[in-house]
Amino acid sequence: MLGNGAKLARIAAVAAGVAVAAVVLFALSAWIGSSIPRNGNWTQADPMAGRTVPVLIGTNGVHTEIAMPLTTPEMDWRAVFPAEDIAAPHRAYTHVAVSWGERAFFLETPTWSDLDPLTAARALIGGEGIIHIAHYVRPAPSQDYRLLHLRPSEYRALASQIAAQLDPPGSREIIPGYERHDVFYTARGRYHLGNTCNQWTSDRLADAGIGTGFWTPLSGGVMKWVSPPSE
């Protein structure tokens, strides 16, 4: 018969095996789900054929955001995300970048060195959604910041989708950001494993008729649908 020490070791080994299997299964399902297209026939607008609205889809390797011109005929973000809400309002900002995530995780993890596994675990179970807004000056396309040319009607739909995610102005909480150029706003939705920050990005794109993946819990599942700049 096994002693208590051997039993505990066997239980620990089984638990570790289950955890590894769960991670592998999640990664596999994320890869498969992100490969299933939404709006599969969509193509980028051709800037040579008429006016387009260039937006950028960015990633830090874990989290994605959508960067949009501050003002276009379709949308003026200055009224929705006023520069007065950030600590450095007087720079010549050209773009706003929008992303969504779980409130506690967002606010308590300004850098990855601040990551608390318990906070991350609680976020996956379920938490309040919050929107992060960063104001930028002429962000440049790169491997991690990829350009999409949208038709004006598509951009209008995308902007409408994003604006609708915010809490109404009367109940919207404004929370200082990490730096002088960013800020948080309370938003609609609940974050959980099936509705991650990256799923939020692809849902906004898909709802505007733009091609993306069906289930994109990881940032790579979003970025695989946006071509990097040509070398």
C-alpha positions as YAML, in Angstrom:
chain: A
units: angstrom
residues:
- id: 1
  name: MET
  ca: [0.00, 0.00, 0.00]
- id: 2
  name: LEU
  ca: [1.11, 3.53, -0.70]
- id: 3
  name: GLY
  ca: [2.12, 5.73, 2.18]
- id: 4
  name: ASN
  ca: [0.70, 9.20, 2.65]
- id: 5
  name: GLY
  ca: [3.72, 10.77, 1.00]
- id: 6
  name: ALA
  ca: [3.37, 8.59, -2.09]
- id: 7
  name: LYS
  ca: [-0.38, 9.29, -2.29]
- id: 8
  name: LEU
  ca: [0.21, 13.02, -2.12]
- id: 9
  name: ALA
  ca: [2.88, 12.77, -4.79]
- id: 10
  name: ARG
  ca: [0.52, 10.83, -7.06]
- id: 11
  name: ILE
  ca: [-2.28, 13.37, -6.50]
- id: 12
  name: ALA
  ca: [0.11, 16.22, -7.27]
- id: 13
  name: ALA
  ca: [1.28, 14.48, -10.44]
- id: 14
  name: VAL
  ca: [-2.30, 13.92, -11.60]
- id: 15
  name: ALA
  ca: [-3.21, 17.53, -10.84]
- id: 16
  name: ALA
  ca: [-0.17, 18.77, -12.76]
- id: 17
  name: GLY
  ca: [-1.07, 16.55, -15.70]
- id: 18
  name: VAL
  ca: [-4.63, 17.84, -15.73]
- id: 19
  name: ALA
  ca: [-3.39, 21.43, -15.62]
- id: 20
  name: VAL
  ca: [-1.01, 20.87, -18.54]
- id: 21
  name: ALA
  ca: [-3.74, 19.12, -20.52]
- id: 22
  name: ALA
  ca: [-6.13, 22.00, -19.86]
- id: 23
  name: VAL
  ca: [-3.59, 24.55, -21.11]
- id: 24
  name: VAL
  ca: [-2.88, 22.50, -24.24]
- id: 25
  name: LEU
  ca: [-6.60, 22.02, -24.91]
- id: 26
  name: PHE
  ca: [-7.25, 25.74, -24.45]
- id: 27
  name: ALA
  ca: [-4.41, 26.71, -26.80]
- id: 28
  name: LEU
  ca: [-5.61, 24.22, -29.41]
- id: 29
  name: SER
  ca: [-9.22, 25.37, -29.19]
- id: 30
  name: ALA
  ca: [-8.07, 29.00, -29.42]
- id: 31
  name: TRP
  ca: [-6.06, 28.23, -32.55]
- id: 32
  name: ILE
  ca: [-8.98, 26.38, -34.14]
- id: 33
  name: GLY
  ca: [-11.56, 28.97, -33.08]
- id: 34
  name: SER
  ca: [-9.49, 31.89, -34.33]
- id: 35
  name: SER
  ca: [-9.04, 30.16, -37.70]
- id: 36
  name: ILE
  ca: [-12.80, 30.02, -38.31]
- id: 37
  name: PRO
  ca: [-13.63, 33.18, -40.27]
- id: 38
  name: ARG
  ca: [-16.25, 35.79, -39.62]
- id: 39
  name: ASN
  ca: [-16.99, 37.98, -42.64]
- id: 40
  name: GLY
  ca: [-14.75, 35.64, -44.56]
- id: 41
  name: ASN
  ca: [-15.29, 37.37, -47.92]
- id: 42
  name: TRP
  ca: [-14.20, 40.76, -46.60]
- id: 43
  name: THR
  ca: [-11.23, 42.53, -48.17]
- id: 44
  name: GLN
  ca: [-9.47, 45.73, -47.21]
- id: 45
  name: ALA
  ca: [-10.49, 48.90, -49.01]
- id: 46
  name: ASP
  ca: [-8.12, 50.09, -51.71]
- id: 47
  name: PRO
  ca: [-6.82, 53.59, -50.90]
- id: 48
  name: MET
  ca: [-6.10, 54.06, -54.62]
- id: 49
  name: ALA
  ca: [-9.77, 53.51, -55.48]
- id: 50
  name: GLY
  ca: [-11.29, 56.08, -53.11]
- id: 51
  name: ARG
  ca: [-11.14, 57.53, -49.63]
- id: 52
  name: THR
  ca: [-10.42, 55.06, -46.84]
- id: 53
  name: VAL
  ca: [-10.04, 55.36, -43.08]
- id: 54
  name: PRO
  ca: [-6.75, 53.86, -41.87]
- id: 55
  name: VAL
  ca: [-6.92, 52.21, -38.45]
- id: 56
  name: LEU
  ca: [-4.26, 50.19, -36.65]
- id: 57
  name: ILE
  ca: [-4.63, 46.93, -34.75]
- id: 58
  name: GLY
  ca: [-1.94, 46.72, -32.10]
- id: 59
  name: THR
  ca: [-0.65, 44.07, -29.72]
- id: 60
  name: ASN
  ca: [1.86, 43.84, -26.89]
- id: 61
  name: GLY
  ca: [1.93, 40.07, -27.34]
- id: 62
  name: VAL
  ca: [-0.91, 39.45, -24.88]
- id: 63
  name: HIS
  ca: [-3.44, 42.27, -25.31]
- id: 64
  name: THR
  ca: [-4.83, 43.99, -28.43]
- id: 65
  name: GLU
  ca: [-6.14, 47.48, -29.13]
- id: 66
  name: ILE
  ca: [-7.72, 49.43, -31.98]
- id: 67
  name: ALA
  ca: [-6.11, 52.79, -32.82]
- id: 68
  name: MET
  ca: [-8.23, 55.23, -34.81]
- id: 69
  name: PRO
  ca: [-7.83, 58.77, -36.15]
- id: 70
  name: LEU
  ca: [-8.91, 61.34, -33.61]
- id: 71
  name: THR
  ca: [-11.19, 63.05, -36.11]
- id: 72
  name: THR
  ca: [-12.72, 62.01, -39.44]
- id: 73
  name: PRO
  ca: [-15.97, 62.95, -41.17]
- id: 74
  name: GLU
  ca: [-17.43, 59.74, -39.70]
- id: 75
  name: MET
  ca: [-16.43, 60.25, -36.07]
- id: 76
  name: ASP
  ca: [-14.95, 62.92, -33.82]
- id: 77
  name: TRP
  ca: [-13.57, 61.13, -30.76]
- id: 78
  name: ARG
  ca: [-12.71, 64.39, -28.99]
- id: 79
  name: ALA
  ca: [-16.23, 64.61, -27.63]
- id: 80
  name: VAL
  ca: [-16.26, 60.99, -26.46]
- id: 81
  name: PHE
  ca: [-12.70, 60.78, -25.08]
- id: 82
  name: PRO
  ca: [-11.76, 64.39, -24.29]
- id: 83
  name: ALA
  ca: [-8.07, 65.10, -23.81]
- id: 84
  name: GLU
  ca: [-9.01, 66.91, -20.60]
- id: 85
  name: ASP
  ca: [-9.48, 63.47, -19.03]
- id: 86
  name: ILE
  ca: [-5.77, 62.71, -19.24]
- id: 87
  name: ALA
  ca: [-2.83, 64.25, -17.39]
- id: 88
  name: ALA
  ca: [-1.15, 65.66, -20.53]
- id: 89
  name: PRO
  ca: [-4.04, 67.11, -22.55]
- id: 90
  name: HIS
  ca: [-2.16, 69.67, -24.64]
- id: 91
  name: ARG
  ca: [-0.09, 67.52, -26.99]
- id: 92
  name: ALA
  ca: [-1.02, 67.39, -30.68]
- id: 93
  name: TYR
  ca: [-2.70, 64.00, -30.48]
- id: 94
  name: THR
  ca: [-3.76, 62.39, -33.76]
- id: 95
  name: HIS
  ca: [-5.16, 59.02, -32.65]
- id: 96
  name: VAL
  ca: [-7.01, 57.30, -29.85]
- id: 97
  name: ALA
  ca: [-6.39, 53.61, -29.11]
- id: 98
  name: VAL
  ca: [-9.22, 51.65, -27.50]
- id: 99
  name: SER
  ca: [-9.11, 48.33, -25.68]
- id: 100
  name: TRP
  ca: [-11.28, 46.54, -23.15]
- id: 101
  name: GLY
  ca: [-10.50, 44.27, -20.23]
- id: 102
  name: GLU
  ca: [-11.28, 43.19, -16.69]
- id: 103
  name: ARG
  ca: [-11.29, 46.09, -14.24]
- id: 104
  name: ALA
  ca: [-9.20, 44.70, -11.37]
- id: 105
  name: PHE
  ca: [-6.63, 43.13, -13.68]
- id: 106
  name: PHE
  ca: [-6.30, 46.29, -15.77]
- id: 107
  name: LEU
  ca: [-6.00, 48.67, -12.84]
- id: 108
  name: GLU
  ca: [-3.71, 46.50, -10.71]
- id: 109
  name: THR
  ca: [-1.31, 45.40, -13.47]
- id: 110
  name: PRO
  ca: [0.35, 48.46, -15.00]
- id: 111
  name: THR
  ca: [3.36, 46.28, -15.95]
- id: 112
  name: TRP
  ca: [3.83, 42.52, -16.18]
- id: 113
  name: SER
  ca: [6.09, 42.67, -13.13]
- id: 114
  name: ASP
  ca: [2.95, 43.67, -11.19]
- id: 115
  name: LEU
  ca: [1.06, 40.56, -12.27]
- id: 116
  name: ASP
  ca: [-0.75, 38.81, -9.42]
- id: 117
  name: PRO
  ca: [-1.81, 35.24, -10.35]
- id: 118
  name: LEU
  ca: [-4.84, 35.51, -8.06]
- id: 119
  name: THR
  ca: [-6.02, 38.67, -9.81]
- id: 120
  name: ALA
  ca: [-5.57, 36.95, -13.18]
- id: 121
  name: ALA
  ca: [-7.45, 33.86, -12.00]
- id: 122
  name: ARG
  ca: [-10.34, 35.94, -10.67]
- id: 123
  name: ALA
  ca: [-10.54, 37.79, -14.00]
- id: 124
  name: LEU
  ca: [-10.92, 34.52, -15.90]
- id: 125
  name: ILE
  ca: [-13.80, 33.49, -13.66]
- id: 126
  name: GLY
  ca: [-15.58, 36.78, -14.27]
- id: 127
  name: GLY
  ca: [-15.18, 40.47, -13.63]
- id: 128
  name: GLU
  ca: [-16.41, 43.93, -14.52]
- id: 129
  name: GLY
  ca: [-15.41, 45.31, -17.89]
- id: 130
  name: ILE
  ca: [-13.47, 48.55, -18.31]
- id: 131
  name: ILE
  ca: [-12.21, 50.46, -21.36]
- id: 132
  name: HIS
  ca: [-8.65, 51.74, -21.70]
- id: 133
  name: ILE
  ca: [-8.02, 54.77, -23.90]
- id: 134
  name: ALA
  ca: [-4.54, 55.90, -24.96]
- id: 135
  name: HIS
  ca: [-3.93, 59.12, -26.90]
- id: 136
  name: TYR
  ca: [-1.14, 58.90, -29.47]
- id: 137
  name: VAL
  ca: [0.71, 61.19, -31.86]
- id: 138
  name: ARG
  ca: [1.06, 59.66, -35.34]
- id: 139
  name: PRO
  ca: [1.53, 55.96, -34.43]
- id: 140
  name: ALA
  ca: [3.55, 54.19, -37.11]
- id: 141
  name: PRO
  ca: [2.66, 50.80, -38.62]
- id: 142
  name: SER
  ca: [4.93, 47.96, -37.51]
- id: 143
  name: GLN
  ca: [4.92, 44.21, -36.98]
- id: 144
  name: ASP
  ca: [2.95, 44.73, -33.77]
- id: 145
  name: TYR
  ca: [0.87, 47.66, -35.03]
- id: 146
  name: ARG
  ca: [-0.78, 46.64, -38.27]
- id: 147
  name: LEU
  ca: [-2.69, 48.86, -40.67]
- id: 148
  name: LEU
  ca: [-6.21, 48.25, -41.94]
- id: 149
  name: HIS
  ca: [-7.83, 50.42, -44.62]
- id: 150
  name: LEU
  ca: [-11.56, 50.61, -43.96]
- id: 151
  name: ARG
  ca: [-14.36, 51.93, -46.10]
- id: 152
  name: PRO
  ca: [-16.08, 54.95, -44.55]
- id: 153
  name: SER
  ca: [-19.24, 52.92, -43.88]
- id: 154
  name: GLU
  ca: [-17.20, 50.22, -42.13]
- id: 155
  name: TYR
  ca: [-15.39, 52.73, -39.98]
- id: 156
  name: ARG
  ca: [-18.65, 54.44, -39.09]
- id: 157
  name: ALA
  ca: [-20.02, 51.06, -37.95]
- id: 158
  name: LEU
  ca: [-16.83, 50.29, -35.99]
- id: 159
  name: ALA
  ca: [-16.88, 53.67, -34.23]
- id: 160
  name: SER
  ca: [-20.55, 53.23, -33.36]
- id: 161
  name: GLN
  ca: [-19.86, 49.76, -31.95]
- id: 162
  name: ILE
  ca: [-17.03, 51.05, -29.75]
- id: 163
  name: ALA
  ca: [-18.94, 54.09, -28.48]
- id: 164
  name: ALA
  ca: [-21.85, 51.83, -27.52]
- id: 165
  name: GLN
  ca: [-19.59, 49.85, -25.17]
- id: 166
  name: LEU
  ca: [-19.16, 52.77, -22.78]
- id: 167
  name: ASP
  ca: [-21.33, 53.37, -19.76]
- id: 168
  name: PRO
  ca: [-23.71, 56.32, -20.32]
- id: 169
  name: PRO
  ca: [-22.09, 59.72, -19.61]
- id: 170
  name: GLY
  ca: [-24.07, 60.26, -16.41]
- id: 171
  name: SER
  ca: [-22.88, 57.00, -14.85]
- id: 172
  name: ARG
  ca: [-19.46, 56.73, -16.45]
- id: 173
  name: GLU
  ca: [-16.51, 56.64, -14.05]
- id: 174
  name: ILE
  ca: [-13.24, 58.20, -15.20]
- id: 175
  name: ILE
  ca: [-10.12, 56.55, -13.73]
- id: 176
  name: PRO
  ca: [-6.53, 57.78, -14.15]
- id: 177
  name: GLY
  ca: [-4.36, 55.71, -16.48]
- id: 178
  name: TYR
  ca: [-0.84, 54.36, -16.17]
- id: 179
  name: GLU
  ca: [0.87, 57.32, -17.84]
- id: 180
  name: ARG
  ca: [0.08, 60.94, -18.70]
- id: 181
  name: HIS
  ca: [-1.54, 60.08, -22.05]
- id: 182
  name: ASP
  ca: [-4.06, 57.39, -21.07]
- id: 183
  name: VAL
  ca: [-7.23, 56.92, -19.02]
- id: 184
  name: PHE
  ca: [-9.85, 54.30, -18.10]
- id: 185
  name: TYR
  ca: [-13.63, 54.51, -18.41]
- id: 186
  name: THR
  ca: [-16.19, 52.13, -16.97]
- id: 187
  name: ALA
  ca: [-17.86, 50.09, -19.69]
- id: 188
  name: ARG
  ca: [-20.45, 47.49, -20.49]
- id: 189
  name: GLY
  ca: [-19.83, 43.76, -20.44]
- id: 190
  name: ARG
  ca: [-18.38, 41.08, -18.19]
- id: 191
  name: TYR
  ca: [-14.89, 39.71, -18.68]
- id: 192
  name: HIS
  ca: [-14.39, 35.94, -18.43]
- id: 193
  name: LEU
  ca: [-12.51, 33.16, -20.17]
- id: 194
  name: GLY
  ca: [-15.04, 33.10, -23.02]
- id: 195
  name: ASN
  ca: [-15.06, 36.89, -23.39]
- id: 196
  name: THR
  ca: [-11.50, 38.16, -23.15]
- id: 197
  name: CYS
  ca: [-9.94, 41.47, -24.13]
- id: 198
  name: ASN
  ca: [-8.92, 39.99, -27.47]
- id: 199
  name: GLN
  ca: [-12.38, 38.57, -28.10]
- id: 200
  name: TRP
  ca: [-13.71, 42.08, -27.51]
- id: 201
  name: THR
  ca: [-11.41, 43.43, -30.23]
- id: 202
  name: SER
  ca: [-12.46, 40.84, -32.79]
- id: 203
  name: ASP
  ca: [-16.15, 41.22, -31.87]
- id: 204
  name: ARG
  ca: [-15.99, 44.96, -32.56]
- id: 205
  name: LEU
  ca: [-14.33, 44.31, -35.92]
- id: 206
  name: ALA
  ca: [-16.74, 41.55, -36.86]
- id: 207
  name: ASP
  ca: [-19.81, 43.56, -35.90]
- id: 208
  name: ALA
  ca: [-18.61, 46.27, -38.30]
- id: 209
  name: GLY
  ca: [-18.40, 43.72, -41.11]
- id: 210
  name: ILE
  ca: [-14.60, 43.34, -41.02]
- id: 211
  name: GLY
  ca: [-12.95, 39.96, -41.46]
- id: 212
  name: THR
  ca: [-11.62, 38.29, -38.32]
- id: 213
  name: GLY
  ca: [-11.72, 35.01, -36.39]
- id: 214
  name: PHE
  ca: [-14.69, 33.44, -34.63]
- id: 215
  name: TRP
  ca: [-13.12, 32.88, -31.19]
- id: 216
  name: THR
  ca: [-9.97, 34.83, -30.40]
- id: 217
  name: PRO
  ca: [-9.15, 34.65, -26.68]
- id: 218
  name: LEU
  ca: [-5.44, 35.20, -27.44]
- id: 219
  name: SER
  ca: [-3.89, 38.18, -29.18]
- id: 220
  name: GLY
  ca: [-2.41, 36.02, -31.93]
- id: 221
  name: GLY
  ca: [-5.90, 34.99, -32.95]
- id: 222
  name: VAL
  ca: [-6.70, 38.64, -33.70]
- id: 223
  name: MET
  ca: [-3.42, 39.57, -35.34]
- id: 224
  name: LYS
  ca: [-3.41, 36.59, -37.72]
- id: 225
  name: TRP
  ca: [-6.21, 38.33, -39.64]
- id: 226
  name: VAL
  ca: [-4.26, 41.58, -40.13]
- id: 227
  name: SER
  ca: [-1.29, 41.51, -42.49]
- id: 228
  name: PRO
  ca: [1.99, 42.97, -41.21]
- id: 229
  name: PRO
  ca: [3.57, 45.80, -43.19]
- id: 230
  name: SER
  ca: [5.61, 44.80, -46.21]
- id: 231
  name: GLU
  ca: [9.34, 44.65, -45.67]
...
